Amino acid sequence: MSLMIDAVREDGQPPETVWPYLAALPYPVSHWAPPEPCEPIFKHAMVPGASDVSTIFRALNAGQPALLAIRISEQFHQPATDLIIRARAGDRDTGNHAMVAVGHGTSGGDSVILVRNSWGDDWADSGHAWVSKDYMISRLLGIALPEPLKDVS
């Protein structure tokens, strides 16, 4: 989490239209460079939040996004047709990933969190999908919140 917090504060992130997601890193990687010009860049001071799903809901209810680090699985790469990623037995881990929680709601009585992923508009619904609370509980690694939200934990 500390590396993500530092990156958002120091390096920032441009809109995807300015710096689109790459399907693969160029080879050799030493030849890779951000597009020119790469502006605007959005930066923000973030702080760690309690790594608990309720922290995500409190931040969203306060009108703030939450930066998440989670252990993703195979189904995360291609969400179901209803765009809800659920806890499922036998769903193999594929790695750790960062994304932003931007909303929440319910589906069939289950709590779900709307996430914005960095994989471009071709992933899920224009880069957004719903993640069930159960999936998030079992895979959440860390949360970072905009600095003014220090007390939501």
C-alpha positions, 0 to 999 in steps of 0.5 A: 500500500505504501508504494501505491500511496507514494505513486498517487501522491508523487507521480499521479495518474493521467486520464486513460485517454491521455495514457491508454492501458497497454495490452503488453509491455514493449520489449525491451522494457528499457525502451518504454516511456510515457506518451508525450505530452502526458497531461493533465496529471492528477495527484492526491495525498492518500493515507492507509485505511483499515483493511476492512470492507466497511471502510470502503462503504464509509468512504463511498458514503462520504463521497470519496473513492477508495484505492484498493489492493486485492488478490484477484482471481481468474474470473476477475479477468472476465467478469460474468455477464451480469458484471458481478464478480463473486466468491466462488470455490475453485477460482484460482488466484492470478495475482495482486491488483489495484483499483478504485472503489467508486460506488456500492449497492445491492444485487439480489440482497447481496452487497456489491462494490462498483470498481473502476479498473485500469485495464481500459474500456474493453474490460467489463462495462467500460472499465467498471464491474461490481465485486461482491462483498464476499469476494472482497472480504476474502481478498482485500489486501489494503485500502488507501483513502484521500487524506481528508478521510483519515477518520473513516476507519 
